Amino acid sequence: MKEDTKSLEELVVVGYGVQKKVNLTGAVEQVTDEVFKNRPITNMTQGLVGVIPNLNITMSDGKPTQSPSYNVRGTTSIGQGGSALILIDGVEGDPRMINPSDIESVSVLKDAASSAIYGARAVFGVVLITTKSATKGKVSFNYSTNLSSKRPTAIPDNIVDSYPWAKGFSDQWSSWNDTGQTPTAINKTMSFSPEYLEEIKRRWENPSLPRIEVNPTTGQYEYYYSTDWYKELYKKSFFAQEHNLTMSGGNDISSFYLSGRYNGEDGLFKYNTDVYKMYNLRAKGDIQITKWLKVTNNLEYSSMSYHQPINVGEGSNIWRNIADEGNPLAPLTNPDGTLSFPSAYTVGDGYIGKNGADLNQNVFKNKIALSADFFDKSLILQADFTYQNTEYSHFRKRVPVPYSRYEGVIGYTGVNTNDIQERRSKTEYMPFNLFANYIKTFNSVHNFNFLLGYNYEQSTYKNITTTRNGVVYEDADDINLALGDNISVAGGYNKWRVAGGFFRVNYNFAERYLIELNGRYDGSSKFPNDQQWAFFPSVSAGWRLSEEPFWTMNTNAISHVKIRGSYGSLGNGSISPYTFTENFNISQSDRILGGIRPQRSSQPNVIPRGLTWETSTIANIGVAITALKNKLNFSGDIYRRRTNNMYTVGPSVPAIFGTSVPKGNYASLETTGWEASLSWMDSFTLSNKPFSYNIRLTVSDSKAIITDYYNPEMNLT
């Protein structure tokens, strides 16, 4: 076995640069691409779950299109809310649209000292995703594929046998109503009676009897099935595939990195299934124009499509409709192939396969950067500009679903939702960064690193949604084939800009005593004119005990011990662009006046004077230990985050005031917590081949308390 010193010299990505891991004074955690390799994940976020302590990832559902939320260190704000800022190669982006195989590292900046360089948008932490760059040398190709079979992890264990279910339903209905009566209907799709219950029992006890009859008097179907609707809804398993192709190469003058990916899933639903497709393309390259000037370009294109089945029975989701209408007595189809009435409200909608929504999202991003170095690379000037265009389209069709309750008679569900909807939205995002880095060492022990920069970002969002009823036939795929009179058109627009100047000063004495100062003067168009600018500073320090002359412990036992602490303040800029303006809601009235439906506007909410930023102040103390020939690593932190001036409901107003209760800076919150990670990394020779492994344990906890809230009457509601 050989001693591994890589962990001590590891470079960690931080704001606008990298630092040695041993010299970090802020709460920063980093993982490499190892967490994503050889894993059948559709979303890179799935690979981060449980990997980084106190990076709390919430998966809203199991869809491959989900956009999980990133939370760092517990509850943030009950006012404006807020989650972690996610930057991909220094530019805000959507992690679900990135190819996991392109990722080189993921860093999480947790405290104010490490996040302050990004200002008000980083108040609740930053996730830095860095993609791979070219490997200089001979051109190399790499192809990898992952073929997998997926299945539901949990399906409700429902009672699906006809008589046990019917008996339980009858008994529970009678007990709940406590009137001595028995139910007359299961729901709106099926009637019920004691005689029907006895017939269900007879046929359940004798499986040779038919499971369906036609009432000779009414012609209505009578059912005696034992249908498991979830087995009708889901496949037992479905196929998923991923293909990755990369090409890289270069020399001292230029280099390039190209990657392409296809990821697809056949869908979980048995009928009208939810097919998912994702395409990723990345092209990175750099050219050394002169000895001191380098140009880099990073182009990315991602395209995602997904078909979402829709259930129009009651306008609810399929699981709600199964719970309401999916009793096991009815079958999916009648003997003549028509849907049963209960199935038309549940799985039958998918069986017909005409209703659904097709979602498409395309992201184009190009980042061009210049880097110039002077004075033997002690001064580095960098500038970059990014153009990112995100286009989203949504096509939804809802047509009536045919069913039969009586032999030879067709009815329809969803007659009120016979429409087509088309939505188009576009977001243009343009960030610009200009910064300089100066590194200087005096007498071989006094090490300085100065960073000074400027950041500007602008985002513009536009949306249009059109809905029209009267679809002329069930296979229509264009809104021109909807000819009804009920036409709805809605738009949407917002624009915001942020700008800020920032600095960072690092000093260390012989890499033993460490100190870092950060600050950012931030401006945001989202705030009132007199509150658009604010300054947010932070400070952090570290002490590497293991570098002291008095440290005499065997380095094979404990090679590195560092104690660090930080304190800083940040404003919450993650808010809606027009939160602090009086916005009129304009709509069309439901009432007819003079033969027309006039336009109307509602009274806007009142915006109090004196509004200011929500401010989060964070204190952090941490320790890092490396032991046993650098194979064992421990990192632990405790922290306290106080969020003041949260934007919440204030004093009550009389009903005649005309609007809802005005909001203001009326609340405060304190979040405390701790986190720890323990990892073991080793390698040895197995069958004359190198074998390496890594084991990592993470644990964390946090608690949030509302310390101030406007509630003079001490009401509990």
Salt bridges, closest charged atoms under 4 A:
GLU9 OE1 - LYS20 NZ 3.39
GLU10 OE1 - LYS21 NZ 3.94
GLU29 OE2 - ARG696 NH2 2.37
ASP33 OD2 - LYS37 NZ 3.96
ASP33 OD2 - LYS132 NZ 3.66
GLU34 OE2 - LYS37 NZ 3.16
ASP89 OD2 - ARG282 NH1 3.73
GLU92 OE1 - ARG121 NH2 1.91
ASP94 OD2 - ARG96 NE 2.78
ASP102 OD2 - ARG282 NE 3.16
ASP171 OD1 - LYS167 NZ 3.47
GLU199 OE2 - ARG202 NH2 2.72
GLU199 OE2 - ARG203 NE 2.74
GLU213 OE2 - ARG203 NH1 3.22
GLU242 OE2 - ARG261 NE 2.80
GLU265 OE2 - LYS150 NZ 2.82
GLU300 OE1 - ARG282 NH2 3.12
GLU300 OE1 - LYS365 NZ 3.44
GLU314 OE2 - LYS188 NZ 2.07
ASP324 OD2 - ARG320 NE 2.76
GLU325 OE2 - LYS188 NZ 2.60
ASP358 OD1 - HIS307 ND1 2.79
ASP419 OD1 - ARG396 NH2 3.69
ASP419 OD2 - ARG398 NH2 2.70
GLU422 OE1 - ARG424 NH2 3.11
GLU428 OE2 - LYS426 NZ 3.75
GLU457 OE1 - ARG121 NH1 2.27
GLU474 OE2 - LYS354 NZ 3.98
ASP475 OD1 - LYS354 NZ 2.73
GLU511 OE2 - LYS20 NZ 3.46
GLU511 OE1 - ARG544 NH1 3.80
ASP522 OD1 - ARG520 NE 2.90
GLU547 OE2 - ARG544 NH2 3.22
GLU548 OE1 - ARG512 NH1 3.88
ASP590 OD1 - ARG597 NH2 3.74
ASP637 OD2 - ARG564 NH1 2.63
GLU670 OE1 - ARG642 NE 2.71
GLU675 OE2 - ARG73 NH2 3.04
GLU675 OE2 - LYS110 NZ 2.97
